[in-house]
Amino acid sequence: MATPLSDPSQSPLQTIAVVGLGTMGTGIAEVLAKAGRTVVGIDISEAQAAKCVAALEASTARGVERERLTEQDRTDILARVRTSTDLGAAADADLVIEVAPESYEVKQQIFRELDGIVRPETILATGTNALSVTRLAADSSRPERVLGLHFFNPAPAMRLVEVVSSVLTAPAAVTAVTDLALDLGKEPVAVGDRPGFVADGLLFGYLNQAAAMYEAKYASREDIDAAMRLGCGLPMGPLALLDLIGVDTARTVLEAMYAASRDRLHAPAPILKQLSEAGLTGRKAGRGFYTYEAPDSPVVVRDALTPLEGASLTAGREVRSVGVAGSGTMASGIAEVFAKGGYEVVIAARSEEKAQAAKARIGKSLARSVDKGRLTAEAAAQTLDRITPTGTYDDFADVDLAVEAVAEDLEVKRQLFAALDKVCKPGAILATTTSSLPVVACARATSRPQDVIGMHFFNPAPAMKLVEVVRTVLTADDVHATVREVCGRIRKHAVDCGDRAGFIVNALLFPYLNNAIKMVQEHYASLDDIDAAMRLGGGYPMGPFELLDVVGLDVSLAIEKVLHREFRDPGLAPAPLLEHLVAAGCLGRKTGRGFREYAKR
């Protein structure tokens, strides 16, 4: 990566024209002016140009109010920006950044006119995130000076900038805009010319899958969004994000991606077309997947699809004691969660020693909570006293709810459920924590399939708020109601989903991870650039390769195989690079090497 210039005045890009003064153009103009550049804002609408100036005045006033700027800073910034409705105002620009609507016709017209206006050495940049930079460059009389400069919204806050080269772009032009991005305090990522580039290329496939999941009535919009926020630590759920981006914009990006890739995962979900054509384009229209207080308002209001608050229509069963089968990290975490919630807990393992070790692990976890001030020593001691370790499932005879957290192997789980069926009393609920196996297969191993349900906790269970509650076609209503009530008592957010591979989170997460691997496999972008793009451009807490190495490449491959087998979509076939790494024993952090190498502990 290039080093930033120590003195912005030494940059060859001093006067910069921004064509298109919508939200993005206004944000870019603000970033440039704050970095000492002379900015010429151009828009065919006088009202839009005036709106841009008003937005800059308001933004810089807030900066002064928050003591991030002085009054003199504000005066200087505003003095560096002038607006015009005439493209001829770009004549003296060293760089023109075009952020007009996503249309080849509109952008090509702008580029053709600029050819006759700007100097021969001026760089022309398009802010597109969906159209071909190469196609735009080919129509210019100076294709070597045309590239993509893709900022993210809101431009003043988002650090990522994708610098997009076509096969025609001169390296000097790339260097100049990369240095500019660094001067602006941004993190430039170099990418090639393909629809969506890196961040949107990965993001929009995921958003499309979420829209299709909702359209199939697999889960409610609220549950899909909550699952991805709480299960993956994302700042927004996918459907709320589609409303923010604009449903019509998402459809345009996906159509461009599908035209290039022919990957069915990029074929826009029909609901995107239906909403777009009905004018329900998201926040800007006041209604999209959700309904908003007013156009452009972030405030969601109730509508006909909003779930009713309050108690379930079905009465649940009484749960006083819980059995947890297993002795690993997940089993220990789940036992700790139930004990903290006030339940008497029996933790059963294959031996008394393993069960005692699991209780000791819980004791250490509780001690850490005490040290951090999250729990009193008295509460920790009471929690630990509620846990009884045992080496036999016979001690589950009196539990009201039995939760298994053993190996992710269907035959192992089926044998366990057959054993629990014999041991547990009539009316006891049997739950599996599987993340990828069919819950109904566990249910069919018992004589009481109506009492079997999925409770998919996330690791580490004490910290993660989400539980996916998975009903099979055989699960009784009162069993579902009971598990929802229990989740509330242990302070977890329950989301409902049906019994199909991946449930909500993994079904949306792993195709995204698989697509990131394909990008590296195709030498489109580096691991570091992809991770940076998703952290900085998508607000993800971890980049895809950081996450894959933490989850474990073997675990990831197993889940991707299950998804591919269930949905039979060629786009879900595991990337060969992932299969090769697993075959080589490179499984991630746990083996010291996955997509990256790690220091030995």
N, C-alpha and C positions, 0 to 999 in steps of 0.2 A: 504494500500500500504506500502511496506517495506521502511524503512528509508535508505538513501544513506550511504555508508561507509565513514567515515571522512578521512580515509587514504587509497588510492587505493592499496598501498603495502600490506594491510591487507587482501585483497581479495584472496580467494583460486584460483581464475582464473587469473593467471599471464601470462602464455604462451598460446596463442590462435592461432590455425591453421584456415586459411580460404581457403576452397577448391573451386576453380572456381574463376578466376580473371577477369571476365568481368566487366562491369560498376558497378554492385552492389557489387561484391566481392572487387573490388578496393576501393570503397567508405567505406565499412565496415573496411577494413584494415587501411585506413586513420584514421577513428574514433578511432579505438583501439590503434593505435600507438600514437596518440595525447593524449590519456588518460593514457599513461605510460605503456601499455601492450607490451610484446614481441610478434611479429606477424610473423607467418610462412605462407607465401602465396604460395599456391600450384595450379598448372594448368598443364594439359597434354601438353600444347603448350608453347614452350620456347618463342615464339614471344609474346604470350599473357602475360606471366610473365614479359617480358621486357617492354611491354606496360604499365603494372601496375606500375612498378618502375618509368617509365618516367612520368606517370600521377601524382604520389606522389611527384616527384621532382618539377613538374610544379605547383601543388597545394600549396605546402609549400613555393615555391618561391613567389607566389602571396600573401601568408600570410605575408611574410616578407615585401614585397612591400607595403602592406596595413597596416603595423605596428601592425598586430595581433599576429605575432610571431617574436622572435629575431633570429638572425643567429644561435645562440647556440641551441635554441629550434628546429630549422629546422634540424640541424646536429643530434641532439638527436633522433628526430622522425624518420629520415631516417635510423639511425643506429639500430633502434628497429625492422626494417622490413627486412626479408630475403625471397627469393623466391626459389622454387624448382619445378621440374617436377615429383618428386617422392613422392607418398603418404606416404612413410616411414618417410618423414621429419616431420610427425605429431606425431611421437612416444612419444615425451616429452610434448605434449600439455595437458593442463588442460581442455580445451574446444575446440572442432572442430565445426566450422560453415560451413555447406555445402551450396553452392549457385551455383550448377551445373544446366544444362538445366532441364526444367520441364518434366522429364521422369522417370517413376517408375524404368525402367530397369537401367538407368544411376545411379540414386540415390541409388537403392538397391545394385548395384555392389560396389559403394563407401563405403556404410555402412558395407557390408560384409568384404571388405578388411580392413577397419578401426578396425573391431572387433579383427583382428589378429595383429594389430599394436600398438594401444594405451593401456594405463594402465587401469585396471579394474574400477578405480574411475573416469576416464575421461567422461565428458558429451559430447554427440553427438547431435548437433542441426542442423535441416534442415531449410533452408530459404524459403521453398516452400510457395506459396500463393494459390496453387490449389490442391495439392495432399494430400492424407490422411497421417497424421503424425502417426496414429495408425498402418496403414499398413506397413509403413517404420520401425516402432519400433518393430513390431511383427517379422520381418525378422532378427532382430539383436539379438545377444546373450546376450545383456544387455538392454532389452526394458525399464527398469526403469530409465535408464540414457539417454533416447532419448526424445527429445521434439522439438517444433518448435520455431524458433526465427526469426520473420518476420520483417525485416527492410523495410523502404520505400525509394524510389529513388527520389532525390539523398541522399544517406545515411548521408553524413556530415551535410546536411541542415535540413532534416526531423526529427522531434523530436519523432514521434511515433514508438514504437516497440511492436508488438504483441507477447506475450509469450504464446505458445500453448501447453497445456497439453493433453496427451491421457489418457485413463483409466489406462494405465500401468506406467505412469510417477511418479517417487518418488517426494514427496513434497520438499525434500532437493535440488533436481536439479532445481526445479522451483524457489526456494528462491535464489539460487546462481546466476542464470542468470538474475533474476529480480534485484538483487543488482548490478550486473554488468551493466545492462541497466541504472540504476540510476547514477552510477559512470560515465557513458559515457555522462551524461547530457540529457538522453532520458526520455520519459514518457512511462513506460511499462504498457500495458493493458493485463490483464489475460483473455484468451479466451479458449474455448473448441475446439475440433478437428472437424471442418466441412469445406467444400470447401469455400475458400474466407475469412474465419474467419469473423471479423466484418467489417473492412473498405472496403476490396475488395468485400466481400459478398454483401454489399449495393451498392458500386460503380459500379460493373460490371453489375448488373441488370439494373441500370440506363443507362449505356453506351449502353447496348444491345437494350434497348427500343429506344434510340436516333438513332442507326443504322437502326432499323426497320422503324422508322418514315421517315428517309431519303430515304430508299429503296422504301417505298410506294409513294415517290414523294409528300408527304404532304407539305414539306417545303424544301427550299434549304439548303445546308450544312452551308452556311454563316449565314442564318437566324436562324437555329437551334442553332448554336454556340453563336451567338450574343444574342439570347433570354436568354440562360442560364447564360451567363456572366453578362448581364445587369439586368435581372429579378431576379437572385438569388445571385448575387455578387460572382460568382465562378471565380477562376483565369483563367480557360480555358474552352472553350466549349467542349462538349462531343466528337465530331468527331475529333477535333484537339488533344484531349487527347488520343483517341484511336490510332491515328497516332504516338503519342509520346511513348505510352506504347508498341506498336507493335500490329497490327491487329491479327497476328498469336498467340501471347501471350494471347490476350483477348479471342480469340476463345477457346484456351486450358483451360483457367480458367472457361469459361462459360460451356464448355462441362462437366467439373468435377462437377460444381455446379448443372447442370441439371441432371446428373447421380444420384446425391444424393437427390435432391429435387423433381424432376419431375414437377417442376413449369414451366409452359410454358414461363413465363417471363425470365427464364434463358436459354431457348432453343436458341442456337446461331442464330442470324438473318442470313439468307442465304447469304447476301452480305459479311459477315465476311469470310465465306468459299470461296466465289468467289474471293475476293481480296487476301486471303492467298494463294490459289492455283495458282493464277496468279503471285505470287511473289510481289504483291503490299502491302507490310506489314507495310507501314507508313514511318516515317522519315528515319529510318535506310536504307530503300530501295530507298529513294528519291521520293516515290509516295505511297499514300494510298488513304484516302478520298480526300486529297489535293495533289498537286504536289509541290515538293521542289526544290530549286536551285541545290542541289546535295545530294547524300546519307549522312545522319547524319546532314544535314543543317536544322536549324530552319526557314529558309527564304522561305515563300510560294511564288510561282510564278504563273502567269496567266496560265490557261489551258482552254480547250474547255468548261468547266462548269462554269468558272468565270463570274459573271454577268457584263454586260456592265455598265460603269459609265455614268452619265449624265441624261438628261431629259427623262421623260416618253414618249413613242411613242404616247400616247393619251393626248390630251389637257384637262386640268382640268377646273372646274367651278370657278368663282370668289367668294372668301369668304372674307367678310369685317366684318361681325358681327356673334357672336356665342351665342346660348342659352344653358344654362346648367340647367338641371332639377334635383332638389334635394338640400338638405341643410346639408348633413352630411359631414364627413371629406373628403371623396373622391370627392364629388361635389365641395366643397370649394377649394380643391387642384387643380382640373381641371380648375375651373374658374380663379384661380390665374395664372395658366400656360398660358391660352389663353390671359389674360389681359397683362401679361408680354411680350407676343409675339406681342403685338400691336393691338389686336382685341378688338372691342367693345363687351362687354359681358353682357348679361341679365341672372341673376341667379334667377330661379323661384322655389318657395317652396309651400307647402300647405297653408301657411299663410304669410302675410307680415312680421310678427315678426320673423318667422323662416328664411326668406330670409335676413332680416337685421342682424340676429345673424350670418348667414353664412358670410356676408360681413365683420362683425366685426372680425370674426375668421381670415379672409384673411388679414385684417389690422394688426392683431397681428403677423401673420406669416411674413408679409412684414417688420414690425418693427424689428423682430428678425434678418432678413437678413441685415437690416441697421446696427444694433448693431454689427453684425459680419463682417461688411465691405464688404459684397457681393453685396450691392445695395446702391445707394445714396438716401438720403432722398427725393430728387426731383423726382427720378425715381419711388420710392415707392408711392409717392403722385399721380403721373400721372397714375400709374397702378391702384390704388384704384379708381381714378376718372372714369376709363373706365368701371367700374362694376356697373350695375343698378340692385338693388334687387326688386323683385316683388312677389306678392302672387297669380298671375294668369298666366297660360300658354298663355293667349290671347296676352301677350306682346312678344311672339315669332313670331308674324305675319310677321315681316320683317327680321328675322335672316336668314343667308345663310346656317348655319350648326347648328343643334340642337343635343346636346349630353345628353343622360339620365344617371344619376348616382343615381337611386333610389334602393329600396330594391331588393335583389336577389331572386325575386319571379316571375315566368313566367306570372301569371295572372295579377299581378300589372304592369309589364312591357308592356304586351299586351294592357291593358287599356290605359296606357300612350301613347303608339304609335298610338292607334286609335284616341286619343285626339289631338296629334301633327299633325296627318294627316289632321285633319279638320282645324287646326289653321295656320300651316306653309304654306308659299307661294309655288306655283309650282316651282320645280327646287331646293328647299331647300333639303339639305342632312340630313337624320335622322340617328344618330349613337347611339349604345348601348355600355355601358362599361361592360356588363356581362362578368364574368370570367368562367362561366360553363353552361349557358343555350344556346339553339340553337338560333342563330341570325335570321335564316329564320322564326322562329315562331313569332318573333317581326315584321319582314317584312310583313308576311301574315296578320297581323292585320291592315295593311294600304292598300290604293288603289294605292300605288307607291312602290312596293317591290324593284324595280330597284334602288331606291334612298336610300335604307337602307344598313348599313354596321356596322361591329363591330369595336370599338376603345377601346381595353382593356388597360387602364392605370394601373400602379402599385402604390401601396400605400407606402410612401407619394408621391403623383403625382408631386409636385414641385421638389423633389429630384431624383426620379427614372427616368432613361433615356429612358426606353423601352415603346413602344406601340405596341401591337399585332394588326395588321390590318386584320380583318376577313371578307373575301368575302363569300357571299352565291352564290348559282348557279344562282341567279336572279340579283345580284349586277351589275350595269352598269360599263363599263370600265372607263368612265370619273369620276364616283363617287370614284372609287378606286384611280385614278390618283390624284384627288383633295385631298383626305385624306392623301396620301403620301406627297403631297406638303405642306399641313398644318402641318404635323408632322415635316418637315424640318424647317418650319418657327418658330415653338415653341420649336425648339432644342431638339426634341426627335428622337430616333432611331427607325424607323418603321421596323417591320418584317412582312412578308406576310404569312398567313396560311388560311386553309379552315375552314369551319363551322362544326367542330366536337368537342366533349366534351374535355375540358381542353386546347384546342388550343395547343401551344407548351409547355409553361412553366409548367402549372399545370398537363398536361398529363405526363410529365417526372418527376416532383417533387413529386407528391402525391403517386405514387406507391413506390418510394424510402422511403418516410416517413412511409407508411403503413408497409413496410418490416422491418423497424427499430422497430416499435411497436411489430411486431411478434417475433422479437429476444428477447425482454423483456418478452413478454407473455410466451415464451418457456423457460424462465430462462437461456438463453444462455449467456447473458451479461447484465451488469447493465446499467441504464440510463446514469450515469456519464461516464462509460467506452465507451459507444457508442458515446456519444457527443464528448468526447475527441478524439476518433478514427477518427471521420469525420472532426473535426477541424484540428487536427495535421497531419493526414494521407491523407486527401482529400483536404485540403486547404479551407474547407467550412467556411464562416464567422460565422455561428452558427451551433451547433449540431442539429440533427433532433428533439430532445425533447424540446430544447430551442425554436426552430422555431415553433413547433406545439403549444406550450403554448402562443407564441406571436400572431400567426394567429388566434387562437381560435379553440378548439377541435370540437365545433359544426360546424364551417365553414369547417374545414378539413373533418369531417365526411360527410357533404353534398356533397362536391366535390368528395370524394371517391365513394359515392353512385352513382353519375352521371356517373363517369368513368366506374364503374362496370356495370351499366345498359346499357351504350352505347356499350362497347366492349365485354361484356359477357364472360370475361376471369375469371375463378375461382381465379386466383392469385391476381385479383384486388378487391376481396371481402373485405370490411373493416374489420380490425382486431377486434375480439370481445372485447378486452380490451378497444379500443377506444369507442365502442358503450356503454360499461358499464360506463365509466367515464362520457360520455355525459348524459346518463340517470340519473347519480347521481348528475348532475349539476356542475361537475368539468370541467369547460370550458377553463381553462388556466389563464393567468394573469388577465383577466378582472373580474374573479370571485374570485381571490386570491388562487385558487387551480386548477391544471390540472395534468400534470405528476409530477410537483413539487408544493410545497406550497410557497406562496409569502406573504411578509409583507403587512398588510393592509395600504392603503394610509391614 
